[in-house]
Amino acid sequence: MGLRLLPGVFARLMTHPWARRVAAWALVAVGIGLFLLNLRRGGERAGRAAERLETLERNDAIHRQMLDAAARRPRSPDAVVERLRDGRF
């Protein structure tokens, strides 16, 4: 029975100018709060993306070094012996 009276009480309360002003400011405050929460989530997402990019770049650099080392390796046992004799190892 009390819940049926709630819309009528709310409608009667909103007829007062001060109540409308309070409701308007409450809506503004909720809107600003939601906007700030959205900014925070966006910042967190951007931070995670930057961290992933940094990790990916570091892994790519290590992979490139491994490929360069593999390209410079001796192709045969004779080439290894020749490098050892020349002192290029």
C-alpha positions, 0 to 999 in steps of 0.5 A: 500500500505504501508503494502505491502512494510513492508516485503521488508523493513524488509528483506533489513534492516536485510541484515545489520550485526548490524540489525541482532545483534540487532534482536538477542539481542532483541530475547534474551531479550524477552526470558529472560523476558518470563522466569522471568515471568514464574518463578514469576507465578510458585512462586505464584502458589507454595505460594497458594499451601502452603497456602492451605496445611497449611489451610488443616492441621489446619482444620484436627487438629481441626477435630481430636480434635473434634473427640477426645472430642467426644470419651471421652464424657459420654455415658449416663446421669448416666455417666454424674452424676458419672463424676460430683460426681467424679469431673472429669469435 
